[in-house]
Amino acid sequence: MADTDLRIRPTLGERRPSALGHRRPPALGMRRPSVLGSREFSTLGKRRPRRSRTLSGRTPRALRAQTPRTLSERPARAGVLGRLHAAVLRIDAATSPGRDRAVDALRALSILGVVLGHWLVTGVVLRADGHLLGDSPLREVPALTPLSWLLQPLAIFFFVGGRVAAQGYAAGRTRRMSYGSWLAQRLRRLSRPVVPLLSLWLLVLVGMVAAGTAHETVSTLLGLVVSPLWFLAVFALLTAATPLVYRHGALVAILACGVVALLDVADRVTGGAAWVEPVRNLNVLAGWLVPYALGAVWAAGGFTRRRYAAALFATGTLAMAGLILWGGYPASMVGVPGSEASNLSPVSLAAVSFGTAQCGAALLLCRPLRRLLTGPSRVAAARTGNPDVPLRATPGQFLWAAVALLNLSAITVFLWHQTAMLAVTTMTLGFGHPLFGLHTPPDAPVWAAARLAWIPVFTVVLIVLAAGFRHVERGSRPAYQKAA
């Protein structure tokens, strides 16, 4: 038998030396281990990317577990939680790096303070005759007055509004936008959410009249719904004065404070003469012009040092305390039914001092708010081996997403929060008996505790209303809303 017949043919995939002693390359589809034992060729003959290895030639499993994957490398996390994390990260990534998140946070805090304040200090009582009348725990329980110092942050809203308006006006001048076009754009944003609110309540009014609802009930409900509209009217007038405030912010703030003080003194000296009260209504504009003008000063580069903010806070606090203790001003910073004097109708010097202190406190909060709401930087992520955004959102990014979404519907939330409370109050009348903390008189501290239990219910209804009408507030959506 020939030699070739005595040889054992190699099996598939086995290598044999060539005549010259060299190894033949494997056929297409064959795999050849490298020196370190890795596979350099796949079964289809395509080269795989090399992995980083240690001296032993293997990648430690612990190292692979510690290296986070990016949004583009890691498959989407299944379930609602994964989609929520992804949405929060998109909102954070779509936000401009130059945006001051503290300003948006202050605006959101002011809106939340107003909403919670109205829900906690406004009672709608079901009387024995079946009528609904308004009341307040601040009238029945004066010990709750310090709550009004926490839940009346309107000055912060005007403060932030003055800053944003001054910056927007400056940007409009850079783009050669006329004052009329700039003002019309601002006023459209303010007036749009009013139309659906008034339209809905017009239908409700027609229904109540047709059903023979008592006049007291109709007056109570409509009064609570329409009361927030004064704020928009004042804010619109101050917006129209932005060019003046933009050029002379500090001087305007001082003069406005002087007008409030002068009219308050005139009211005290004349004993509340008939001619003083109509003139004193100018304080509604002059009083809120003070924080609005201070916001323009902030936009122009003022209050850059913390000691200025601390001085603003201390001056306002001391002035407010002195006016309450020795000036005869009421301690409550919100209106109390049945009270002879009010710090808001019209705005008093004590309310202006209180607002000045709030502006100083807002400036002091800016730095911690920026740290809280800013996501992890790329430098910090690079230290962990991942230069991209991590898949799991941080608590600060979740807070920023909430702040951003609330700012998109700030006016809508402000206008509809009383409607949410009244919807729950009236619909629960069908149970046949008054519910404590909702229909009962606010004549005890325990009422405020029971009212806290109703806040989540009000919140759910408000979220539904805001989701239904938020598109009215903005014609064009910003980047982070599109990402959401």
C-alpha positions in Angstrom: 0.0 0.0 0.0 1.3 3.4 -0.9 2.5 5.9 1.8 -0.4 8.1 1.1 -2.7 5.2 2.0 -1.0 4.7 5.4 -1.4 8.4 6.5 -4.3 9.4 8.6 -6.0 12.4 7.1 -6.5 15.3 9.4 -10.0 15.9 10.7 -11.9 19.1 10.0 -10.2 22.0 11.8 -7.0 20.2 12.6 -3.8 21.8 11.5 -0.7 20.0 10.0 2.6 21.5 9.1 3.4 22.2 5.6 6.3 20.8 3.7 8.5 23.7 4.8 7.5 23.4 8.4 5.2 26.5 8.5 1.7 26.4 9.8 -1.0 26.9 7.2 -3.6 29.5 7.9 -7.0 28.1 8.8 -9.6 27.9 6.2 -12.5 30.4 6.1 -14.7 29.7 9.0 -12.0 28.0 11.1 -11.0 29.6 14.4 -7.5 29.9 15.7 -6.7 30.8 19.3 -4.3 33.7 19.8 -1.3 33.6 22.1 -3.4 34.8 25.1 -6.1 32.3 24.3 -8.6 34.8 22.9 -10.5 34.3 19.6 -9.4 36.7 17.0 -11.6 35.3 14.2 -15.2 34.6 14.4 -16.9 31.7 12.7 -17.6 34.0 9.8 -14.0 35.1 9.5 -14.6 38.6 10.9 -12.1 40.1 13.3 -13.5 40.9 16.8 -12.5 44.1 18.6 -9.9 43.5 21.2 -10.8 43.9 24.9 -8.6 45.6 27.5 -6.9 42.9 29.5 -4.8 42.5 32.6 -1.3 40.9 32.7 -2.9 37.5 33.1 -4.7 37.9 29.8 -8.3 38.0 31.2 -10.6 40.8 32.0 -11.6 40.7 35.7 -15.3 40.1 36.1 -15.4 42.7 38.9 -13.9 45.3 36.6 -16.5 44.6 33.9 -19.2 45.0 36.5 -17.9 48.3 37.8 -17.7 49.9 34.4 -21.1 51.5 33.6 -22.6 51.4 30.2 -23.8 54.4 28.4 -27.3 55.1 27.0 -26.1 54.1 23.5 -24.4 50.8 24.7 -26.8 49.5 27.3 -30.2 48.2 26.2 -33.2 50.1 27.5 -34.2 49.2 31.0 -37.6 47.5 30.8 -40.6 48.8 32.6 -42.0 52.1 33.7 -39.0 52.8 36.0 -36.6 52.5 33.1 -38.7 54.8 30.8 -38.9 57.3 33.7 -35.1 57.4 34.1 -34.7 57.8 30.4 -37.1 60.7 30.2 -35.5 62.5 33.2 -32.1 62.1 31.5 -33.4 63.5 28.2 -34.8 66.5 30.0 -31.4 67.1 31.8 -29.4 66.6 28.6 -31.7 68.9 26.5 -31.3 71.8 29.0 -28.9 74.5 27.9 -25.6 74.4 29.9 -25.9 78.2 30.3 -29.3 78.1 31.9 -29.4 79.1 35.5 -31.5 76.3 37.1 -31.7 78.1 40.4 -33.9 80.8 38.8 -36.3 78.2 37.6 -36.3 76.5 41.0 -37.1 79.8 42.7 -40.1 80.3 40.4 -41.3 76.8 41.0 -41.0 77.2 44.8 -43.0 80.4 44.7 -45.8 78.8 42.7 -45.9 75.8 45.0 -45.9 78.1 48.0 -48.9 80.0 46.7 -50.8 76.9 45.8 -50.2 75.2 49.2 -50.9 78.5 51.0 -54.3 78.9 49.4 -55.2 75.2 50.0 -54.2 75.4 53.7 -55.6 78.8 54.7 -58.8 78.8 52.6 -61.8 77.0 53.9 -65.1 76.4 52.2 -67.6 75.7 54.9 -71.0 74.0 54.4 -73.5 75.9 56.5 -76.6 74.5 58.1 -78.8 76.0 55.4 -76.7 74.3 52.7 -74.8 77.3 51.5 -71.0 77.3 51.0 -69.2 80.2 52.6 -65.5 81.0 52.7 -63.5 81.1 56.0 -59.9 80.9 57.1 -58.1 79.1 60.0 -56.0 82.2 60.5 -59.1 84.0 61.7 -60.2 81.2 64.1 -56.7 80.1 65.2 -54.3 83.1 65.3 -51.5 80.8 66.4 -51.2 79.6 62.8 -50.2 83.1 61.6 -46.5 82.1 61.1 -47.7 79.8 58.3 -48.4 82.9 56.3 -44.7 83.8 56.4 -43.8 80.5 54.7 -46.8 80.2 52.3 -46.8 83.7 50.8 -43.8 83.8 48.4 -45.3 86.1 45.8 -42.4 88.5 46.2 -40.0 85.8 44.9 -42.2 85.3 41.8 -42.0 89.0 41.1 -38.3 89.0 41.9 -37.6 86.2 39.4 -40.1 87.7 36.9 -38.2 91.0 36.9 -34.9 89.3 36.3 -36.3 87.2 33.4 -38.1 90.1 31.9 -35.0 92.3 32.0 -32.9 89.6 30.4 -35.5 89.0 27.7 -35.8 92.7 27.0 -32.0 92.9 26.6 -32.0 89.9 24.3 -34.8 91.5 22.2 -32.9 94.7 21.8 -29.9 92.7 20.6 -32.1 91.0 18.0 -33.5 94.5 17.1 -37.0 93.5 18.2 -39.3 96.4 18.8 -40.8 97.1 22.2 -44.3 96.5 21.0 -43.5 93.1 19.6 -41.6 92.1 22.7 -44.5 93.2 25.0 -47.1 91.5 22.8 -45.2 88.2 23.0 -45.1 88.5 26.8 -48.7 89.4 27.3 -49.9 86.6 25.0 -48.1 84.1 27.3 -49.9 85.6 30.3 -53.3 85.8 28.8 -53.6 82.5 27.0 -54.4 80.4 30.1 -57.1 82.8 31.2 -59.4 82.0 28.3 -60.2 78.3 29.0 -60.5 79.1 32.8 -63.1 81.8 32.3 -64.9 79.8 29.5 -65.3 76.7 31.8 -66.5 78.7 34.7 -68.9 80.6 32.5 -70.6 77.3 31.8 -70.5 76.3 35.5 -72.2 79.7 36.3 -74.9 79.0 33.8 -75.5 75.6 35.2 -75.6 76.9 38.8 -78.1 79.6 37.9 -80.3 77.1 36.0 -80.2 74.8 39.0 -81.2 77.6 41.4 -78.0 77.5 43.4 -78.0 80.0 46.3 -76.4 83.4 45.6 -74.0 83.0 48.6 -72.6 79.7 47.2 -72.2 81.2 43.7 -70.4 84.3 45.1 -68.1 82.1 47.2 -67.1 79.8 44.4 -66.6 82.5 41.8 -64.7 84.8 44.2 -62.1 82.1 44.9 -61.7 81.3 41.2 -61.4 84.9 40.0 -59.1 86.0 42.9 -55.8 84.9 41.2 -56.5 87.1 38.2 -55.4 90.3 40.0 -51.9 88.8 40.1 -51.8 88.5 36.3 -53.1 92.1 35.9 -50.4 93.5 38.1 -47.7 91.4 36.5 -48.8 92.6 33.0 -48.5 96.2 34.0 -45.1 95.6 35.5 -44.0 93.8 32.4 -45.0 96.9 30.4 -42.7 99.0 32.6 -39.7 96.7 32.0 -37.8 99.2 29.8 -37.8 101.7 32.7 -36.9 99.1 35.2 -34.2 97.8 32.9 -32.4 101.2 32.8 -33.0 102.4 36.4 -33.7 99.3 38.5 -32.3 100.4 41.8 -33.8 103.9 41.6 -37.2 102.5 40.7 -37.1 100.1 43.7 -36.3 103.0 46.1 -38.9 105.3 44.7 -41.6 102.6 44.8 -40.8 101.8 48.4 -41.1 105.5 49.2 -44.5 105.7 47.6 -45.8 102.8 49.7 -44.3 104.3 52.9 -45.8 107.8 52.1 -49.3 106.5 51.4 -49.2 104.3 54.6 -48.2 107.4 56.6 -51.0 109.4 55.0 -53.5 106.7 56.0 -52.3 106.7 59.6 -52.2 110.5 59.9 -55.6 111.2 58.4 -57.2 108.3 60.3 -58.3 106.5 57.1 -59.9 109.5 55.3 -62.2 108.7 52.4 -59.8 110.2 49.8 -56.8 108.3 51.1 -58.1 104.8 50.5 -58.6 105.1 46.7 -55.1 106.7 46.3 -53.6 104.1 48.5 -54.6 101.4 46.0 -51.6 102.6 44.1 -49.6 100.5 46.6 -50.8 97.4 44.7 -48.5 98.4 41.9 -45.8 100.2 43.8 -45.5 97.4 46.4 -44.9 94.6 43.9 -42.7 96.9 41.8 -40.1 96.8 44.5 -39.2 93.1 44.1 -39.7 93.3 40.3 -37.1 96.2 40.1 -34.7 94.3 42.4 -34.9 91.4 39.9 -33.8 93.7 37.1 -30.9 94.8 39.3 -30.0 91.1 39.7 -30.2 90.6 35.9 -27.8 93.6 35.5 -25.1 91.9 37.6 -26.1 93.2 41.0 -26.1 91.1 44.2 -23.1 89.2 43.0 -21.7 88.8 46.5 -23.4 86.9 49.3 -23.0 89.8 51.7 -25.3 91.9 49.6 -28.0 89.2 49.7 -27.5 88.8 53.5 -27.9 92.6 54.0 -31.1 92.5 51.9 -32.5 89.7 54.0 -31.5 91.2 57.4 -32.8 94.7 56.5 -36.1 93.4 55.3 -36.5 91.1 58.3 -35.7 93.8 60.9 -38.0 96.3 59.2 -40.9 93.8 59.1 -40.4 92.9 62.7 -40.3 96.6 63.8 -43.5 97.4 61.8 -45.4 94.5 63.3 -44.2 95.0 66.9 -44.3 98.8 67.1 -46.1 100.0 64.0 -49.4 98.4 64.4 -49.3 96.3 61.2 -50.9 92.8 61.2 -48.6 89.9 61.6 -50.3 87.8 58.9 -48.9 88.3 55.4 -52.1 87.1 53.7 -55.6 88.4 53.8 -57.7 87.2 56.8 -61.6 87.3 56.4 -63.1 89.7 58.9 -59.8 91.5 59.7 -59.8 95.3 59.9 -56.4 95.6 58.4 -54.5 93.7 55.7 -51.0 93.7 54.4 -52.1 92.8 50.9 -55.3 94.9 50.3 -53.5 97.1 49.4 -49.9 96.2 49.8 -48.4 97.7 53.0 -44.9 98.7 54.0 -44.7 95.6 56.2 -45.4 93.4 53.1 -42.8 95.3 51.1 -40.3 94.7 53.9 -41.2 91.1 54.1 -40.8 90.8 50.3 -37.4 92.4 50.5 -36.3 89.8 53.0 -37.6 87.1 50.7 -35.5 88.4 47.8 -32.4 88.2 50.0 -33.3 84.7 51.1 -33.8 83.7 47.4 -30.3 85.0 46.5 -28.8 83.1 49.4 -30.5 79.9 48.2 -29.2 80.2 44.6 -25.8 78.5 45.2 -27.2 75.4 47.0 -30.0 75.1 44.5 -27.5 75.0 41.6 -25.5 72.3 43.3 -28.7 70.3 43.9 -30.1 70.5 40.5 -27.0 70.1 38.4 -26.4 66.5 37.1 -23.1 64.7 37.2 -20.5 66.4 35.1 -18.5 64.7 32.3 -15.3 65.1 34.3 -16.8 63.2 37.3 -18.2 60.6 35.0 -14.8 60.1 33.3 -13.2 59.3 36.6 -15.5 56.3 36.8 -14.5 55.2 33.3 -17.7 56.5 31.6 -17.5 60.0 29.9 -21.2 59.8 28.9 -24.3 60.4 30.9 -25.1 57.5 33.2 -28.3 55.5 32.6 -29.7 56.0 36.0 -30.8 59.5 36.8 -29.6 61.1 40.0 -32.0 62.6 42.6 -30.9 66.1 41.5 -31.8 65.3 37.9 -35.3 64.1 39.0 -35.8 67.4 40.9 -34.7 69.4 37.9 -37.1 67.4 35.7 -40.0 68.3 38.1 -38.9 72.0 38.2 -38.7 72.2 34.4 -42.1 70.6 33.9 -43.7 72.9 36.5 -42.2 76.0 34.9 -43.7 75.0 31.5 -47.2 75.3 33.1 -46.5 77.8 35.9 -49.4 80.2 35.0 -51.7 77.3 34.3 -51.0 75.7 37.7 -51.5 79.1 39.4 -54.8 79.8 37.7 -56.4 76.3 38.1 -55.3 75.4 41.7 -58.4 76.9 43.2 -60.6 75.1 40.7 -59.0 71.8 41.7 -59.8 72.5 45.4 -63.3 73.5 44.6 -63.9 70.5 42.4 -63.0 68.2 45.2 -65.1 70.2 47.7 -68.3 70.3 45.7 -68.1 66.7 44.3 -67.7 65.2 47.8 -71.0 66.9 48.9 -72.7 63.9 47.4 -71.6 61.8 50.3 -74.5 63.4 52.3 -72.5 64.7 55.3 -69.8 67.2 55.8 -66.2 65.9 55.6 -63.8 67.0 58.3 -61.1 69.3 57.0 -63.1 69.9 53.8 -66.5 71.2 54.6 -66.2 71.9 58.4 -65.3 75.2 60.0 -61.6 75.8 60.4 -61.9 76.6 64.1 -59.2 74.3 65.6 -55.5 73.4 64.9 -56.6 69.8 64.2 -58.5 71.2 61.1 -55.1 72.2 59.6 -53.8 68.7 60.2 -56.9 67.2 58.5 -56.5 69.6 55.6 -53.0 68.2 55.0 -54.6 64.8 54.3 -56.7 66.4 51.5 -53.7 68.0 49.8 -52.8 64.8 47.8 -56.4 64.7 46.5 -56.2 68.3 45.4 -52.8 67.6 43.8 -54.1 64.8 41.6 -57.0 66.9 40.3 -54.7 69.8 39.6 -52.2 67.6 37.7 -55.1 66.4 35.5 -56.3 69.9 34.9 -52.7 71.2 34.2 -52.1 68.3 31.8 -55.3 69.1 29.9 -54.7 72.8 29.5 -50.9 73.2 29.6 -50.7 73.3 25.7 -52.6 76.6 25.9 -49.9 78.4 27.8 -47.1 77.9 25.2 -47.5 78.0 21.5 -44.0 76.6 20.9 -42.4 74.1 23.3 -38.8 74.5 24.6 -36.2 71.8 24.1 -36.7 70.0 27.4 -40.5 69.7 26.9 -39.9 68.1 23.5 -37.5 65.7 25.2 -40.1 64.7 27.7 
